[in-house]
Amino acid sequence: MRVLVFMPFLVLVGFLMGCTTGNGNAGQTQTAENKAQCAGFGFEEGTDAFANCLMKLSLRQQGQLPPDHDTVVRQYKSLSMARQGDDRYPVCSAADMDNELDTSANKWVGPNCQMASD
């Protein structure tokens, strides 16, 4: 009787062990490929630059890489221009650490302010 109760448990444990083993090999293969790619870029293993390279590749593969600086400035510029003339938002300036300087217009833009009028 005990054998019949214990058998489904063994089958479940065996199934779960098979699932975890397969995923581990895929991760190890990807890590090896990333290391080879960073070494191919000229970074030496054990350096901060090599670690940053691995981190960026990993984030890119997971789709979690933050947008680049130019994309952020374009988004902020769009928001700031749409708020021009809205008294609820202050004029963007260097005083707010979240703001960025739009070098094409030579004005400050940000997520919570309006662009200065001409």
Secondary structure, 3 states (H helix, E strand, C coil): CHHHHHHHHHHHHHHHHHHHHHHHHHHHHHHHHHHHHHHHCCCCCCCHHHHHHHHHHHHHHHCCCCCCHHHHHHHHHHHHHHCCCCCCCCECCCCCCCCEEECCCCEEECCCCECCCC
